Structures are given as structure tokens and as C-alpha cells.
Amino acid sequence: MSDDRRLLEEMATAVLERSQPRALVDDVLPLDLALWRVLEETGLARLSFAESQGGGEGNLQQLIAVLKLAGKFSAEVPIAESQLLGGWLLTQAGMDVPRGPLTCAIDSRLECVADEGGWLLKGIARRVPWGSASSSFVAIANTPTESNVVLVPSSAGAWVSSANIAGEPRDEVSLDVILTSSQVATIGASVSDELSLRAMLGKAAMMAGAAERVFELVLEHVKNRSQFGRVIGSFQSVQHDVAKIASYCRAINVSTMSSTLTCDTLGFRSSESRVAVLATKVEANRLGTLIARSAHQLLGAIGFTDEHELRLSTTRLWSWCQECGTSATIQLDLGSEALRRGKAWELISPQSDSVWSTQ
């Protein structure tokens, strides 16, 4: 790891670990505006943007490292949506990235029609992360002939509040609004495919961070909890379960790092990157579920209480398994890739050596 990367992770850790989980309001977490202000002040909220956008010119590997820490510390801000997704869409379209919490609507059915020098935007976007709490959101809207990136103030829509089982907002918005020409830009047709892959990789990175925190909490528990006159970590069956959790965490982390390196080197639109990201997310889904289950078995009823930190990470693992690609849909995509190539070995062993030439 380079010195720059180490310093970045140390700063991100110092910022994110100070954020404190807050009580749910009507079963939904409020956006942590205090944390967002610190992220803006430290440059972490605009790490991956160009200098002309007030950003730090950070690369994909640096951004993924920060997203992993955001997952580890259960950050209640749309940091992945603002940079890896929405901010990236805006920069691809040549648009300015606004200040303030920014999110991205991936699951949207929006239509954009030219209207007296502006654009009429109509439709619905579902399960928008931190949607109504954000200052604005980005989405892809279609016209009869092309796709457009749209930047919409959150106040312009009619929101219906919802949340995943971790309490993170996943809101639905209905739109019937006029946008100016500065809020709409034409984008290439392949962008939506890359957006989906970016969402998968970002979610897998955050799952790697949440899994790491689960392991730390489990290790602390088995070292300090006693039963039958012995520390439970001394029982062989407990040691076996802890070792399994450790191996699962390492597998998610290594897979995420490998996919990030592939995407950073070859770009998201290469076939190698597509397979790597799909495989990473489906493994994160599978192993994240096993990690959460084993952790709660080891901690028992303690881990389910609101007072214990474990639930913050395990409920996120369960939620994120169903977001940005479920195991069933991803496995179908991987199967299609295998059929298209005709040889299974080419699927699991990319022919390009350029991915590893930077190591």
C-alpha cells in the first residue's frame, strides 16, 4: 500500500469512526448532516472528482477504500451515490457537481421531453438512497431517441418514505417538473450498464467493510464472554465459527480489491471487468449472509438488541445483499457470459495480462 493510500485511509477512519449511530425516526434513519459537512471540509465528499470540480483527483482504488470504511462504520450519508454514481454521471455528461448531499436514482422510469426551451421530466424513481434527505439527485431519463442525465432538486418531487431493514432511506419519488437546459445533458447508451456495475462494486466494498466490523465485534465478544467457567473463545466449535467468519471476510475483501484493480486498469466496460464485478457482488451476497448468521449465533440475544453495535452491520449486510444486484439476477448474467464465451476457462481466467502489470 502506498503512503498516500495509507494516509487517506487513516484520515477517513478518523472522520468516519467518530460518527455515532442515531435513533430511528418512524423506522427511518436521518441523514447525518454533521458527518456530511466534515466530509466536505476534508475533501472526502469530492475525493474522486476533477480539480475543476473542487475534487481531489482520486482514483477508483482510493475511492473504494473510503467506501469500505464507510461500510465498516455504518456511515449514514450517501457517499457512494454522490461520487461513484451520481457525481460520475454528471462529469460524464459535462455537468457541474453541486454541493451538498447528492444521491442517484438507479431504479427509475423517467421520460424527458423538450418543452419551450427547457425539458419536461415525468415518471417515477424507486428506492432512491437517502432520496428526500439529499439536496438533489441524479438519474437517467429517456427520450424517444436518446438517453439524458438529469439533475433534479429533491424538493421538486413528491416523495414517499421507505427504508431497508437497516433503516437506511430508500424513498420513492414521483416527478412532473420542468428542468432547465443546464439540468439535462445527453449521454451515451452504454452509460447505464456501467452505472449498474459501479453500483455493484461500491456496494460490495461497503459489504466488505461491514463484514470486517462484524468480525471485530465477534472476536471481542468471544474473548471476553464466559460460559461454564471458561471464556467461550476457548471452545473448539466457537473457534471454528470465528475462523469461518475471518475467511469469509478475507474472501470478500480480496475479491473486491481484485475487481477494483481490474476496473481501474481496463475500465468498467471491458468484459473482464464485467465478469469480475458480477462475481464479486454475488460472493459478497453469499458470504455476507453467512457472516451475519454466524455472528448472531455466537452473540445470541445480545447481538439483536438496539444497544449492541452488531445489528448496525448485520442488518446492512442483509439489506445490501438485495440491493444493486441480487444473487439470482447476477448468476443469470454470469451464466450468459459463460455461454457467450463458449469456454468456462476463459470466464474464470482472463486472457489479458495488463490487469496485473501494475502490481
DARA-V158644 format. One line per field, one symbol per residue. ss: DSSP state (2 for helix, 1 for strand, 0 for the rest). phi: phi as a letter, one per 40 degrees, with the letter a starting at -180 (. if undefined). Layout:
ss=???
phi=???
This chain:
ss=00222222222222220000000010010000222222222202220000222000000222222222222200000022222222222222000000000111101111111110011111111111100000011111110000111111122201110010000011111111111022211110002222222222222222222222222222222222011001122202222222222222222222222222222222000022222222222222222222222222222222220000022222222222000000222222222222222002222200000000000
phi=.ccccccccccccccccccbcbccbfgbccccccccccccccgccbdcccdccgcbgcccccccccccccccbfccacccccbcbcccdccccgbccccgdbbbcccbbbbbbdafgbbcbbhbbbfccfdccccabbabbbbdbabbcbbbccccbcbbcaacccgcdbcbbbbaacbcccbbacbcccccccdccccccccccccccccccdcccccccccbcbafgbccccccccdccccccccccccccccccccccccccbgccccccdcccdcccccccccccccccccccccgcdcccccccdccccccdccccbbfhccccccccccccccccgbcccccbdccccccccc
